[in-house]
């Protein structure tokens, strides 16, 4: 929705890392070990791919960072990178969601191995179990969507990522949004925060 509304790219470090895992690049193999364990991928790897991506032409009018930064050192590196590239952050959004709701949302995700279409077993189920309604491909669950991995990721979040709320609040960039509200309400709150930033 944000990509369409603002005509800017979504830069998902998770998607970029998963692509590297699929292609079995050296970075991808290193990232897979961390991702499968629910740990964070080393900063130098993530920062490097983000820096390369922000220099691409489609980022000239802006971008949406999704899943980055996740630590204060990453935020510091991002700040330095943006200064070097002549760019700046307008706003930082923190979606506040109950842990049990997150577990339900993530463990229910399924993706078509053929066309990439996403489904959710409860909220957007396929017409037939395990089969993509769009192309008939096989639906798979990401390794990092297992409950134990998710709970570990939440522990890591509270230790390493939660401090970013104070970091960005001090810069006047942070807006906390209730991610438990209706999707349309969440979307409107995000748009309002971005337009105000």
Secondary structure, 3 states (H helix, E strand, C coil): CHHHHHCCEEEEHHHHHHHHHHCCCHHHHHHHHHHHHCCCCCHHHHHHHHHHHHCCHHHCCCEEEECCCCCHHHHHHHHHHHHHHCCCCCCEEEEECCHHHHHHHHHCEEEECCCCCEEECCCECCCECCECCCCCCEEECCHHHCHHHHHHHHHHHHHHHCHHHHHHHHCCCEEEEECCCCHHHHHHHHHHHHHHC
